[in-house]
Amino acid sequence: MRIRAEVAVVTGASSGLGAEMARQLASAGLKVGLTARRRDELEAVAGTIRASGGTACVAVADAGDREATLAAFGSIARELGPVDLLVANAGVGIGTAARQFSGEAFERMVRVNLIGAGHAIEAVLPGMIRARRGHVVGISSLAAYRGLPGSAGYCATKAGLSALLEGLRPELRRLGIAVTAVHPGYVRTPMTERQSNFQPLLMDVEPAARIILQGIARRKTRVDFPRRMAGLLGLVRLLPDAVYDRLAGRLLLGKAARS
């Protein structure tokens, strides 16, 4: 697998999918910058990369903090060189069921999942545009396909991220910059381990990261997996609203009966 980049930055790299993608990128020969809020966890990931002969550096930043994010990317670029691959992975998932809907929780997800990705994109695009090369990757979700009961806020942020990447892609392609939107299903990470909902076709993090990196290497515009779930949700997206509402309502009743 050959990835056409030299310096990658992965946001949300302290654990889960972000940490595994960082390790695999380093194994592929890239120098990797790691950002997230938790320095100790970032240093642990960087330590495993260095122990395997790779190059990694750490810059602490909350993805939702623009100034901290821009400073972190600047620090990484000074240490490793110009960033030519961004993996905007930082994300948070909080339930937003109607009966317990919290605008504060929704705002937190918007700030990290959507605005945070925008901060990271802002940090790398000027350099990529000057060089007329680079690759912007955003980790969205199959949840972006349609609003899911109990996860409406999370779905909205991921749909927004997908639309953001899709809108940037035609412009950036003309400037030599690739854009990839990644839509994973359920991946076994600390975030999913905290959730009690049914998680069909749950994948381990290592094969999930490998699928994403293969898509990056091929410079695909979309990476949607697992295929069966992506296909099913693709069909669900086409359902008329009245049919979808009845189906989702039955699923909610079934979940209530099981709980």
C-alpha positions as semicolon CSV with decimal commas, in nm:
position;residue;x (nm);y (nm);z (nm)
1;M;0,000;0,000;0,000
2;R;0,155;0,327;-0,113
3;I;0,009;0,653;0,016
4;R;0,112;0,960;-0,181
5;A;0,201;1,179;0,115
6;E;0,494;1,242;0,345
7;V;0,347;1,412;0,652
8;A;0,006;1,322;0,794
9;V;-0,188;1,473;1,081
10;V;-0,458;1,269;1,254
11;T;-0,699;1,449;1,485
12;G;-0,858;1,256;1,768
13;A;-0,549;1,034;1,766
14;S;-0,531;0,949;2,136
15;S;-0,732;0,625;2,113
16;G;-0,957;0,409;1,900
17;L;-0,968;0,453;1,525
18;G;-0,752;0,766;1,525
19;A;-0,469;0,597;1,713
20;E;-0,482;0,290;1,490
21;M;-0,483;0,497;1,170
22;A;-0,181;0,689;1,300
23;R;0,006;0,365;1,368
24;Q;-0,074;0,225;1,025
25;L;0,019;0,550;0,851
26;A;0,356;0,542;1,026
27;S;0,402;0,178;0,923
28;A;0,339;0,290;0,564
29;G;0,636;0,527;0,594
30;L;0,467;0,859;0,670
31;K;0,572;1,100;0,941
32;V;0,267;1,142;1,163
33;G;0,146;1,429;1,379
34;L;-0,103;1,340;1,650
35;T;-0,355;1,581;1,802
36;A;-0,621;1,537;2,069
37;R;-0,696;1,672;2,416
38;R;-0,515;1,409;2,624
39;R;-0,135;1,440;2,620
40;D;-0,060;1,118;2,809
41;E;-0,261;0,905;2,566
42;L;-0,110;1,085;2,265
43;E;0,241;1,027;2,397
44;A;0,163;0,658;2,445
45;V;0,053;0,626;2,081
46;A;0,356;0,822;1,962
47;G;0,577;0,597;2,174
48;T;0,450;0,282;2,003
49;I;0,513;0,442;1,663
50;R;0,869;0,542;1,756
51;A;0,938;0,200;1,905
52;S;0,851;0,048;1,568
53;G;1,091;0,278;1,387
54;G;0,840;0,541;1,280
55;T;0,834;0,917;1,322
56;A;0,565;1,086;1,529
57;C;0,511;1,408;1,718
58;V;0,237;1,525;1,952
59;A;0,049;1,855;1,977
60;V;-0,235;1,887;2,226
61;A;-0,553;2,063;2,111
62;D;-0,926;2,043;2,162
63;A;-1,069;2,000;1,811
64;G;-1,340;2,254;1,889
65;D;-1,085;2,524;1,980
66;R;-0,978;2,704;1,662
67;E;-0,674;2,883;1,800
68;A;-0,544;2,570;1,974
69;T;-0,596;2,365;1,658
70;L;-0,415;2,613;1,434
71;A;-0,127;2,632;1,684
72;A;-0,106;2,253;1,706
73;F;-0,088;2,212;1,328
74;G;0,173;2,485;1,307
75;S;0,385;2,308;1,567
76;I;0,360;1,977;1,381
77;A;0,453;2,138;1,048
78;R;0,760;2,300;1,201
79;E;0,876;1,967;1,340
80;L;0,783;1,728;1,058
81;G;0,744;1,946;0,750
82;P;0,445;2,061;0,543
83;V;0,130;1,858;0,605
84;D;0,010;1,689;0,287
85;L;-0,244;1,447;0,440
86;L;-0,512;1,546;0,690
87;V;-0,726;1,282;0,859
88;A;-0,997;1,477;1,042
89;N;-1,108;1,204;1,278
90;A;-1,192;1,377;1,608
91;G;-1,548;1,303;1,709
92;V;-1,786;1,257;1,996
93;G;-2,117;1,075;2,014
94;I;-2,389;1,171;2,266
95;G;-2,743;1,039;2,261
96;T;-3,013;1,289;2,163
97;A;-3,337;1,104;2,222
98;A;-3,638;1,335;2,195
99;R;-3,749;1,294;2,558
100;Q;-3,403;1,384;2,689
101;F;-3,292;1,616;2,410
102;S;-3,013;1,848;2,518
103;G;-2,915;2,147;2,310
104;E;-2,591;2,162;2,508
105;A;-2,501;1,804;2,408
106;F;-2,590;1,879;2,048
107;E;-2,374;2,191;2,050
108;R;-2,081;1,988;2,183
109;M;-2,112;1,740;1,896
110;V;-2,142;2,017;1,637
111;R;-1,833;2,188;1,779
112;V;-1,616;1,874;1,772
113;N;-1,753;1,668;1,483
114;L;-1,823;1,945;1,234
115;I;-1,664;2,276;1,333
116;G;-1,355;2,094;1,462
117;A;-1,307;1,936;1,120
118;G;-1,340;2,283;0,970
119;H;-1,063;2,414;1,195
120;A;-0,834;2,131;1,086
121;I;-0,913;2,190;0,720
122;E;-0,841;2,561;0,761
123;A;-0,504;2,473;0,914
124;V;-0,383;2,264;0,617
125;L;-0,546;2,412;0,307
126;P;-0,326;2,720;0,256
127;G;-0,011;2,506;0,239
128;M;-0,174;2,243;0,021
129;I;-0,307;2,507;-0,219
130;R;0,036;2,670;-0,248
131;A;0,194;2,332;-0,321
132;R;-0,100;2,225;-0,542
133;R;-0,094;1,885;-0,379
134;G;-0,238;1,716;-0,073
135;H;-0,523;1,505;0,055
136;V;-0,806;1,595;0,294
137;V;-0,983;1,303;0,461
138;G;-1,283;1,336;0,691
139;I;-1,413;1,052;0,906
140;S;-1,791;1,082;0,879
141;S;-2,024;0,787;0,945
142;L;-2,291;0,571;0,787
143;A;-2,511;0,759;1,036
144;A;-2,489;1,048;0,788
145;Y;-2,715;0,856;0,548
146;R;-3,035;0,928;0,738
147;G;-3,144;1,066;1,075
148;L;-3,161;0,778;1,324
149;P;-3,393;0,792;1,628
150;G;-3,198;0,850;1,946
151;S;-2,894;0,971;1,752
152;A;-3,041;1,264;1,559
153;G;-2,774;1,509;1,674
154;Y;-2,484;1,279;1,588
155;C;-2,637;1,202;1,247
156;A;-2,677;1,574;1,177
157;T;-2,312;1,649;1,250
158;K;-2,189;1,363;1,032
159;A;-2,423;1,456;0,747
160;G;-2,288;1,809;0,774
161;L;-1,930;1,686;0,755
162;S;-2,008;1,477;0,447
163;A;-2,170;1,775;0,277
164;L;-1,875;1,998;0,368
165;L;-1,629;1,758;0,208
166;E;-1,849;1,708;-0,097
167;G;-1,876;2,082;-0,151
168;L;-1,501;2,137;-0,120
169;R;-1,407;1,843;-0,343
170;P;-1,472;1,993;-0,690
171;E;-1,281;2,310;-0,605
172;L;-0,987;2,131;-0,450
173;R;-0,962;1,873;-0,726
174;R;-0,884;2,157;-0,968
175;L;-0,599;2,256;-0,736
176;G;-0,446;1,908;-0,720
177;I;-0,589;1,822;-0,378
178;A;-0,785;1,501;-0,319
179;V;-1,082;1,480;-0,082
180;T;-1,211;1,159;0,074
181;A;-1,525;1,120;0,287
182;V;-1,517;0,806;0,502
183;H;-1,843;0,653;0,624
184;P;-1,774;0,368;0,868
185;G;-2,034;0,159;1,041
186;Y;-1,985;0,047;1,400
187;V;-1,619;0,017;1,500
188;R;-1,505;-0,117;1,838
189;T;-1,367;0,197;2,005
190;P;-1,397;0,358;2,350
191;M;-1,692;0,560;2,214
192;T;-1,892;0,256;2,101
193;E;-1,799;0,062;2,416
194;R;-1,979;0,328;2,620
195;Q;-2,298;0,281;2,419
196;S;-2,565;0,023;2,503
197;N;-2,751;0,030;2,170
198;F;-2,751;-0,259;1,923
199;Q;-2,437;-0,239;1,705
200;P;-2,473;-0,469;1,403
201;L;-2,163;-0,581;1,209
202;L;-1,935;-0,432;1,474
203;M;-1,577;-0,426;1,341
204;D;-1,245;-0,430;1,522
205;V;-1,038;-0,117;1,484
206;E;-0,741;-0,268;1,298
207;P;-0,932;-0,392;0,988
208;A;-1,143;-0,075;0,988
209;A;-0,830;0,142;0,978
210;R;-0,683;-0,076;0,705
211;I;-0,993;-0,030;0,486
212;I;-0,970;0,348;0,532
213;L;-0,601;0,362;0,447
214;Q;-0,656;0,151;0,137
215;G;-0,917;0,405;0,027
216;I;-0,674;0,689;0,096
217;A;-0,403;0,515;-0,106
218;R;-0,645;0,488;-0,399
219;R;-0,754;0,849;-0,347
220;K;-1,117;0,741;-0,348
221;T;-1,379;1,010;-0,301
222;R;-1,583;0,786;-0,067
223;V;-1,501;0,492;0,158
224;D;-1,822;0,334;0,294
225;F;-1,808;0,013;0,499
226;P;-1,900;-0,252;0,591
227;R;-2,056;-0,307;0,250
228;R;-2,366;-0,488;0,371
229;M;-2,460;-0,213;0,611
230;A;-2,377;0,061;0,361
231;G;-2,597;-0,112;0,104
232;L;-2,886;-0,154;0,348
233;L;-2,872;0,206;0,466
234;G;-2,845;0,319;0,106
235;L;-3,183;0,155;0,046
236;V;-3,325;0,300;0,368
237;R;-3,221;0,646;0,249
238;L;-3,453;0,602;-0,052
239;L;-3,763;0,517;0,154
240;P;-4,047;0,770;0,158
241;D;-4,067;0,957;0,488
242;A;-4,396;0,792;0,592
243;V;-4,250;0,444;0,540
244;Y;-3,926;0,531;0,716
245;D;-4,110;0,681;1,015
246;R;-4,319;0,365;1,061
247;L;-4,013;0,142;1,032
248;A;-3,809;0,351;1,275
249;G;-4,104;0,358;1,516
250;R;-4,122;-0,020;1,518
251;L;-3,751;-0,042;1,586
252;L;-3,792;0,196;1,880
253;L;-4,074;-0,017;2,021
254;G;-3,860;-0,327;1,986
255;K;-3,570;-0,157;2,163
256;A;-3,801;-0,046;2,447
257;A;-3,930;-0,402;2,486
258;R;-3,575;-0,537;2,511
259;S;-3,461;-0,281;2,769
